[in-house]
Amino acid sequence: MKTVSRIDPIPRQKKKLRVAAYCRVSTDMEAQLESLEAQKNYYENYIGSRADWVLVGIYYDEGITGTKKDKRPDLLRMMEDCEAGKIDFILTKSVSRLSRNTADCLELVRRLMELHIPIYFEKENLNTSDTMMLPRRFSICVNCNSRPIPMKPPRQSRWNVSRNCRTSLDSRGVN
């Protein structure tokens, strides 16, 4: 009589998502540099807390305007790492952290989408992997973020880009 041996499959380990974060502050004032350190610590802790993610790196530019992508060495390095296949997903605080220039921002996001690398903008709650409403919502928020930031008196409330974008989206009937 022949015997049959059962061979159990070796469970495949799920590949961890290689996640990067991008941070930027536009001035080298002490408060801004503290904000940059807080952003970096936040992303290290947040990405590190996810069992299905591995931190590839935190890319940041300090004291550099967001209006010219070519002037930001770490943004360019992050894009090179994306091109080299080192990154699967990117987190950033807001659209304005990636770029305050509409053309640059759209160019960067389009290139990342071509590489199948989603980027998540926390403040606007936009994830480029959600392609249904992305083009309209994203272009509206990019336009909101490209407006000049008004100088505000000390007692005036902070200018809230995401609220302005949501208001802009709501007024256009976009949910």
C-alpha angles and dihedrals in degrees: 000000000000119000126217119212120205115225113198116217118251107247111245116234110234110243111246117237111249103227130190131183129212122207132175139176120190100215135039093228113137094248091052092048089051088052090052092051090048091051092049092048091047093053094044090053096040097048091040091054093061113088091200094053134070122199111241095178149305110246117198142168120200129201092006127123118243093222097086119046092190090064094058112084098188093048088053091046090051091051090049089052089050090051089050091054096247097124131058102176137014130207125197135169097240146339089263091058089059094045142333089201112087096209093048092046094051091045092052094046093046091051091049090049090051088053090048091242112138121209123206120210105201101195093051093035090230122151116184090211087070097077100171100086098005102108096054097038094044096048091049092051093045089054090049090052095047092064115103114265108243119231106247132207113244095255096046117102119257118272105253113207096184092052090048090049093048090050089049091049093047092050089054093049094249117139 
